């Protein structure tokens, strides 16, 4: 979980960024915890020092961060709680070893792939604390397909970057998960102001974020509109025959995003 810059002292002799501090708040008390892509193991060490978790695995695919994490764990005196391991994704875990997994600091497509490849190592995992920096829709789709239900989403702006944070819990009854996720991703979410939001946008924008839009949410999506308009400009100048059709698709996406933003109630907007 790459977040080298430490900016907030959380009272245990260790400083966390606002983003990692927010993720730490979402970890259940007494959790058996895994931090995948741990980097310096700031999050599991902080949680261990505060007595919030009973056990942790800090995993990273690169030897350098693993060495740094081991030093961090030793200096904090939490070797009995935090096990640092070198390995790709969730291969560092054994089935049933943890009940809560955090993954942050990577794209949503990679995050979904790591979760997908976990297989039996997901056994016993009931809570996922995630922060994808792009392709959030890929993560939300994975959660729905594997019977997890979002219970928290937030946007947090730090050092000029708007981060997406989400937490999901496993619904052990597939029938109930289907019902709960159908309610969560209801295309009439913004009615009567807007009769229908496409499923594509619900997965991209986040259903809980749409219910309580903040100033950060509006800034994020104005930035996204600007990015997409640059792509449209490039497509309109391209000579490939399929470029014009692609430009029309992107223009429709931008039109729908603008319509959604215009329908969000201004009184619900607040800063993080």
N, C-alpha and C positions, 0 to 999 in steps of 0.2 A: 504494500500500500504506500506508494511513493508520496511523501510529503515532507521533504527534508527541512523546509523552513518551519521553525518552531516559533510560534507567536503568542500563545496564550498559556499562562501558568494555571494549571488545574489543581494545585494544592498538594501534589505528591512528589514535588521535586522534579517534575518533568513538564515541559511545555509542549502543548499541542496547538496546531493551527485551529482556526474556528471550524473548518470542515471536519477534521478528525475528532474534535471535541463533540461536534454534533452527532457524528456516527457513534462515538462512545456512549452518548446518552441513550441511544437506541438499543444497546446490547442488554439483554435481560439479566437481571441479578442472578448470580450463581451459575452463569452459563459455562458450558464446556465449549470453548471458543476457538475458532481458526481464523487467522488473518492470511489470506492468500495473496501473494505479491506484497509481502510485508515490508520490504526494503529495510529500514533500520529498526523494525519492530516497535515503533513508538506506541502504536495503539494497544497491542497486548501487554506491553510493559506498564503502560499507564493504568490499564484496567486491573492488572495484577497488583500493582502498588496500592490501588484504591480498594482492594478487596471485593471488587465487583464480580470477578470471575473465579471459578474454582480450578480451572485448567485452561491452557492455551497451546495451540500449535501455531508457530509463525513460519510460514513457508515462502520461499522465493526460488525462482529458476536460475538466478545468477549467484555465483560464488562470492563476489564482492559484497553485495548486500547481506548475504547470509553471515559472513564474517563480522560485518558491522553490527548485525542484529545480535549475534552471540556476545559481542562486547557489551552492547547495551543491556542485555539480560543479566550478564555477570555483574556489571557496575550497579545495576538496580537491586541485585540480590534476590532475584525472583526465579532462579534456575529450577527450583522445585515445582514451579507452576508453569513456566513457559518453556516449551521445547522448540528449538529452532531447527528447521530442516531444509535441505537443498532438494528441490524437485520441481517438476513442471505441473503447474496448476494444483489440482486436488489429489495428485498422486502421492503427496506427502502424508495423506491421511489413511487411516484404516477404517473400514465400515463400522459405524456406530461409535466412533471415537469422540465426535463432537456433536453438539446440538445447534450451534449457531455459527454461521460462516459470514465473514466480511470480505468483500472484494471491492477495490477502488483503484483509481489511477490508471484506468485502461479503457479502451473503447468497448461499447456495448456488444458488438459482434464477437469480439474475443472473450468477453465475460460470459456470454451465452454459450460459447463453445466450451469453455472451461467447465461450466456447470453441466453441460450435456455429456461431456466425456468423463464426468466423475463416476457415473454408474453406481455401483454398490457403495461407494464412498459417501453418497448422499444419504445412506441409511441412518436414520436417527436425527437428521437435520430438520429442524422445525422452523428456524428463523434465518432469513437472509438479509444482511445489511449491505447495501450496494451503492456505489457512486460511479456510474459510467460517465465518461466525459464526452462521448458522442454516441450516436445510434442507440439512444435510450429505448426506442421502440423494439429493438431486437431483444432486450432484456425483459421488457414487459410481456412480449409474446411468449418467451420461454417460460416465464412464471405461470401464465395462464395454462399453457400446454402441460405443465407438470404439477398442477393443482395447488399452486401457491397463490395467495390473495394479498394484494397490496393493502397495508393498513396505515402506512405513512409515506408521504412524499413532501419534499421541500426543495426550494432553490436557495442557495446561499452564495452571496457574492463576496469574493475575497481577492484582493490585489488585482481588481479589474476583471476577474474571471467569474462567470456564473456557473456554479456546480449544481448538478442534480443529485439529490440523495433520495433513496427509497428503501423502505423496509417491507418485507413480505413474510407472511406466515403460512405454513403448510396446512391445508384443509384435508384431513385424512380421508374424508368421505368424498369420492370423486363427484357424486351427484350434487353435494352441497357446494363444492368448489365451482361447479358449472353454473349453479344458480347465482352464487355470490359474484362471480366474475361477469356474468351476464348483466347483473344489476350495476356493477362497477363501470363497465364499458357500454352503458346504455347510450345509444346514438341520440336519444332525446334529452340528453343531460342538460342542455342549455335552453330547452323549451320553457316558456313560449317565445322568448326572444329570438331563438333560432330553432327551427323545427327539427333539424337533424345535423349532427356532426358526424362526418365519415369515420368509420372504424379506424382507417389509416391515421387520421389526425388524433383520435383518442389515444392510440398507442404512441404516437410521436410526442404529443403535448402532455400526457399524463392526466388521468381522470380526476385524481384528488387535487392536482394543481389547478385544473380547470374549475373545480368547485370553489376554490379559495385563491383566486388570482392575486398576486402581489405585484408591486412595481418591478421587481426583478423578473417576474414572469413576462411582463410586457416588454421589458428591455431585451430579454433573451429572444423573444419571437420577432421583435423589430430587427434585431441583428440577423436572425435567420432569413427574414424576408430580403434584407439587403444582400445576403450571400446568394440567395436563389435568383435575385434579379441580375446579379453579375453573371451567373450561369446562363440565364436567358439571353443576355446580351451577347455572350460568346456563341451560343447556339444560333442566334439570328445572323451572325456573321460567318457561320460555317457553311461550307459548300456541300457537305454530305446530304443526300436526299432525305435521310431520316431526321436530320437536325431540326427542321421546321416542325415536324410532328412532336418531337421531344420538347421543343420550346413551348408548344401549346399546352403540353401536360404540366410543365413547370409553372406556366402562367395560371393555370387552373388551381394548382396547389397554393400559389401566392394569393389568388382571389379568395380561396376558402379560409386561409389563415387570417387574412384581413377581416373577413366577415365574422370569424370566431372572436377575434380581439374586439371588434366593435360591439359585440353582444355581451361582453363580460360586464357585470355591474360594477360601476366605478366605486361604489361605497365599500366594496370588499377589498379594494386595493390597499395594500400596506407594505411597508418596507421590511425586509428581513434584518 
